[in-house]
Amino acid sequence: FMLPYPSQGLTAFWSRLEYIHSKVGLDVIIPTLDAELPAFLDLEPKLRELGIKTLLPTREQFTLREKGRLAALGIKSGILVPPTAVVNTIEELSRVHHRVPYPLFVKGLYYGATLAHSYDEATHAFYKVVAQWGIPVVVQGQISGEEFNIVALGDGEGGLVGAVGMKKLVLTDKGKGWAGITVNDPALLHVAKQFMSATSWRGPCEIELMRDKNGQYHLIEINPRFPAWVYLSAGAGMNLPYAAVELALGRKP
């Protein structure tokens, strides 16, 4: 089934979910798109009335991991975070290098990251992001090193149900992982535990990190859903989507 874009409004989104449920009978919904999460958070009580289970973060948790709030989250959780700033105007961007030195990434709230080595490049990226996603725009310092990701599942009480670490080996032209390998690194998994403990995160998430030349991990981004590469968790013997369904149904994974 196709779902309407959340930008079409909650009424259209809810109407479509009701139709799908009438056709096939939904037991559990696990959203996989960032932009859909706010709609599902708003509709969670109505879904519950229909008997459809979810495993969603709270609104507060969802807000905590926003790109513009990563610095505060880093302090709260004890995780290293690159210099980060939120800008709303081109004037703010012109001064941002005092807080975030070049080279830096210019990011949209939901998606996209462009590396800028100068103010001219940052300006071009800023207008592109605003055209696609609106304001605010997030600016983040570049950390040189190797890229790692974690797919993780939180129980909503500060506990880590499971996590699989992955090192990216091949990237697409947009910087997305195309090939990777599982990594067994206690320090990497410790970051996932720190995040869960600090936020009591409920449900799936993806934690993006850079490991610098000293072996320290820096938090780049937290996505509030399973990543496209989540099957690697099942392939590695830890079926996190299945565990998410069990949790949503009130069972112990």
C-alpha positions in Angstrom: 0.0 0.0 0.0 1.1 3.6 -0.6 0.9 6.2 2.1 0.4 9.9 1.5 3.2 12.3 2.5 2.7 13.6 6.0 2.7 17.1 4.5 -0.8 16.3 3.2 -2.1 16.4 6.7 -3.0 14.1 9.5 -6.6 13.6 8.2 -5.3 12.1 4.9 -2.7 10.1 6.7 -5.1 8.6 9.2 -7.8 7.9 6.6 -5.3 5.9 4.6 -4.2 3.9 7.6 -7.8 3.1 8.5 -8.4 1.9 4.9 -5.3 -0.4 5.0 -6.3 -1.7 8.4 -9.8 -2.5 7.0 -8.3 -4.5 4.2 -5.6 -6.5 5.9 -5.8 -6.1 9.6 -2.7 -4.5 11.1 -1.2 -5.8 14.4 1.9 -3.7 14.6 3.3 -0.7 12.7 7.0 0.1 12.7 7.6 3.4 10.9 10.8 3.7 8.9 10.8 7.3 7.7 11.9 10.2 9.9 9.3 12.6 8.4 6.5 10.2 9.3 7.4 9.8 12.9 5.6 13.0 14.1 2.4 11.9 12.4 2.6 8.5 14.0 3.3 10.1 17.4 0.1 12.2 17.0 -1.9 9.2 15.9 -0.7 6.7 18.5 -3.8 6.9 20.7 -6.1 6.4 17.8 -4.0 3.4 16.5 -4.2 1.9 20.0 -8.0 2.2 19.9 -8.0 0.2 16.7 -5.8 -2.5 18.4 -2.7 -1.6 16.4 0.4 -1.7 18.4 3.5 0.6 18.0 6.9 1.0 19.6 7.5 4.7 19.4 9.6 7.1 21.3 7.9 9.8 23.4 7.6 13.3 21.9 10.3 14.4 24.4 12.7 11.6 23.4 12.1 12.4 19.7 13.0 16.0 20.3 16.1 15.2 22.4 17.9 13.6 19.5 17.2 16.3 16.9 20.3 17.4 15.1 20.2 20.9 16.6 20.1 19.4 20.2 23.0 16.9 19.8 25.4 19.1 21.8 23.1 19.1 24.8 22.5 15.3 24.4 26.2 14.8 24.3 26.6 16.5 27.7 23.7 14.6 29.2 24.9 11.2 28.0 28.6 11.7 28.2 29.1 11.1 24.4 31.5 13.2 22.4 29.8 15.5 19.8 31.4 17.6 17.1 30.9 21.4 17.3 27.3 22.0 16.2 25.2 25.1 15.7 21.7 25.9 14.5 21.2 28.8 12.0 18.1 30.4 10.7 19.5 33.2 8.5 22.4 33.7 6.1 23.7 36.4 8.5 23.9 33.8 11.3 25.7 31.5 8.8 28.3 34.2 8.1 29.3 34.2 11.7 29.0 30.5 12.5 32.7 29.8 11.8 33.5 31.3 15.2 31.7 28.4 16.8 32.1 25.7 14.1 35.3 25.9 12.1 35.6 25.0 8.5 35.3 22.4 6.9 31.8 21.9 8.1 28.6 20.0 7.2 25.4 21.9 6.3 22.4 19.7 7.2 18.7 19.7 6.9 16.6 18.8 9.9 15.4 15.5 8.3 17.9 14.6 5.6 21.0 15.6 3.7 24.5 16.7 4.5 26.8 18.8 2.3 30.5 19.4 3.2 31.5 23.0 2.8 35.1 24.2 2.9 34.3 27.9 2.6 31.6 30.5 3.3 30.6 30.5 -0.4 30.2 26.7 -0.4 28.2 26.9 2.9 26.0 29.6 1.4 25.1 27.5 -1.6 24.4 24.5 0.6 22.3 26.6 3.0 19.9 27.8 0.3 19.7 24.3 -1.1 18.7 22.9 2.3 16.2 25.7 3.0 14.6 25.0 -0.4 14.2 21.3 0.4 13.5 21.2 4.1 13.0 24.8 5.3 14.6 26.3 8.4 16.4 25.8 10.8 19.6 24.5 9.2 22.1 22.6 11.2 25.9 23.2 10.9 28.3 20.6 12.2 32.1 20.4 12.3 33.8 17.7 10.3 35.5 14.9 12.2 38.2 13.1 10.2 38.3 9.3 10.7 36.3 6.1 10.0 32.5 6.0 9.9 30.6 3.6 12.1 26.9 3.0 12.6 24.8 1.2 15.3 21.3 -0.2 14.8 19.8 -0.4 18.3 16.6 -1.1 20.1 15.6 0.5 23.4 13.1 -0.9 25.9 11.8 2.5 27.0 13.2 2.2 30.5 16.8 3.0 29.9 17.8 -0.6 28.8 19.4 -1.7 25.6 17.5 -4.7 24.2 20.1 -5.3 21.5 22.5 -3.5 19.1 24.7 -4.4 16.1 27.7 -2.2 15.2 28.7 -1.7 11.5 31.7 -0.2 9.8 30.9 1.4 6.4 33.1 0.1 3.6 31.5 1.6 0.5 29.5 4.8 0.3 27.1 6.1 -2.3 27.5 9.6 -3.9 25.2 10.9 -1.1 27.5 9.5 1.6 25.1 6.6 2.5 26.4 3.2 3.4 26.3 0.7 0.5 28.4 -2.0 2.0 29.6 -2.7 5.5 30.7 -5.3 8.0 29.6 -6.0 11.6 32.0 -4.8 14.2 32.4 -6.2 17.7 33.8 -3.3 19.7 32.8 -2.8 23.4 33.5 0.9 23.1 31.1 1.2 20.2 28.3 -0.7 22.0 29.0 1.4 25.1 27.8 4.5 23.2 24.5 2.8 22.5 24.1 2.0 26.2 24.9 5.6 27.2 22.3 6.9 24.8 19.6 4.5 26.1 20.5 5.2 29.7 20.4 9.0 29.2 17.1 9.1 27.2 15.2 5.9 28.1 14.6 5.6 24.4 11.7 3.4 23.3 12.0 1.6 20.1 14.5 1.4 17.2 17.2 3.9 16.3 20.3 4.3 14.3 23.4 5.9 15.8 25.9 7.4 13.4 29.5 7.9 14.7 33.0 8.9 13.5 36.0 7.2 15.1 39.0 9.6 15.1 42.7 8.7 14.9 42.8 8.3 18.7 40.0 5.7 18.6 37.4 7.9 20.2 33.8 7.9 18.9 32.0 11.2 18.1 28.2 11.3 17.7 27.2 12.6 14.3 23.5 11.9 14.2 20.7 9.8 15.7 17.9 8.6 13.4 14.7 7.7 15.2 14.0 4.5 13.3 15.6 1.4 11.8 18.0 2.1 9.0 17.7 0.6 5.5 20.6 -1.8 6.4 18.7 -3.2 9.4 18.7 -6.7 7.9 22.4 -6.9 8.9 21.2 -7.3 12.5 19.2 -10.5 11.5 22.1 -11.7 9.3 24.4 -11.3 12.3 22.0 -13.4 14.5 20.2 -10.6 16.3 16.9 -10.0 14.7 16.1 -6.6 16.0 12.9 -6.0 13.9 11.4 -9.2 15.3 12.4 -8.1 18.9 10.7 -4.8 18.2 7.5 -6.6 17.2 7.6 -8.7 20.4 8.1 -5.6 22.5 5.2 -3.8 20.8 3.0 -6.8 21.6 4.0 -6.7 25.3 6.2 -9.8 25.1 9.8 -10.1 26.4 12.2 -10.6 23.5 
